[in-house]
Structures are given as C-alpha cells and as structure tokens.
Amino acid sequence: MTIIKQGVIPGNRVWRGICFNCSSEMEVLEKELKVSVDMREHDEFSHAKCPVCGGNFIMYPYKENSK
C-alpha cells in the first residue's frame, strides 16, 4: 500500500484567526475548540477569546494542513 496524500486527523487540524480588537494572530488545534458549522455555506468556524486583549477571534481551519 502506498499513501498518495497524507491526511490530518480531525482533532489535529490547525485553525487560525485574527483578533478583531488588537489584530493578534492565533493558531490552535481543532481539539481545543468548539466547532460550529454555518448551515447555509457549510463552512466550519469557531469562536475564541484573545489571550492578549480579551477580544474575539473567529477561527477557521487552515487549508494547508495536509502534506
């Protein structure tokens, strides 16, 4: 058997976001988030609190997760 493209286990996917308040950038693993799905667009997203200013992040899956 040969692996043509290696995937990423869902809990280990990387998510990224930018704070609306202070423009900090954050990267987090999916297993640390509570993931929601936009029913109309079928996009995954998550809300997180900024560790710098306490503002709000909206996190999205980082597309370049697989090798």
Phi and psi in degrees as a GROMACS rama.xvg file:
@    title "Ramachandran Plot"
@    xaxis  label "Phi"
@    yaxis  label "Psi"
@TYPE xy
-124.699  130.684  THR-2
-83.68  120.647  ILE-3
-84.8628  -43.3594  ILE-4
-142.156  122.809  LYS-5
-83.323  127.171  GLN-6
-87.6121  -175.849  GLY-7
-125.13  131.547  VAL-8
-59.9256  133.202  ILE-9
-49.232  -40.9492  PRO-10
-68.168  -17.586  GLY-11
-102.18  6.70581  ASN-12
-68.4124  144.015  ARG-13
-90.289  134.92  VAL-14
-118.45  145.524  TRP-15
-130.509  154.836  ARG-16
-160.902  165.82  GLY-17
-124.916  134.451  ILE-18
-68.8981  134.436  CYS-19
-68.5992  -28.1827  PHE-20
-89.0759  -52.5114  ASN-21
-112.704  1.30279  CYS-22
63.7125  21.33  SER-23
-67.8302  148.628  SER-24
-108.327  140.99  GLU-25
-133.82  147.492  MET-26
-129.723  134.061  GLU-27
-147.653  154.192  VAL-28
-81.1783  147.547  LEU-29
-57.2989  -35.3169  GLU-30
-66.6826  -11.495  LYS-31
-92.5829  -2.48987  GLU-32
-116.505  159.8  LEU-33
-102.265  107.808  LYS-34
-86.0173  136.233  VAL-35
-117.942  161.141  SER-36
-126.077  130.523  VAL-37
-73.9692  114.453  ASP-38
-64.3686  -30.8498  MET-39
-79.1621  -45.2526  ARG-40
-95.0659  -15.4895  GLU-41
63.247  29.3373  HIS-42
-95.7482  143.666  ASP-43
-89.6756  144.07  GLU-44
-155.724  168.167  PHE-45
-151.68  150.998  SER-46
-100.094  142.949  HIS-47
-143.738  156.553  ALA-48
-96.2199  136.594  LYS-49
-70.844  126.956  CYS-50
-73.9539  -13.5281  PRO-51
-86.9139  -54.1561  VAL-52
-118.261  -7.14711  CYS-53
83.2257  5.7798  GLY-54
-72.8508  -168.358  GLY-55
-110.156  136.082  ASN-56
-106.259  146.38  PHE-57
-114.838  118.344  ILE-58
-97.3005  141.986  MET-59
-129.92  151.293  TYR-60
-62.9826  136.877  PRO-61
-79.9105  123.573  TYR-62
-69.6283  -25.1993  LYS-63
-92.537  43.0392  GLU-64
-79.3124  -34.0397  ASN-65
-89.4666  152.845  SER-66
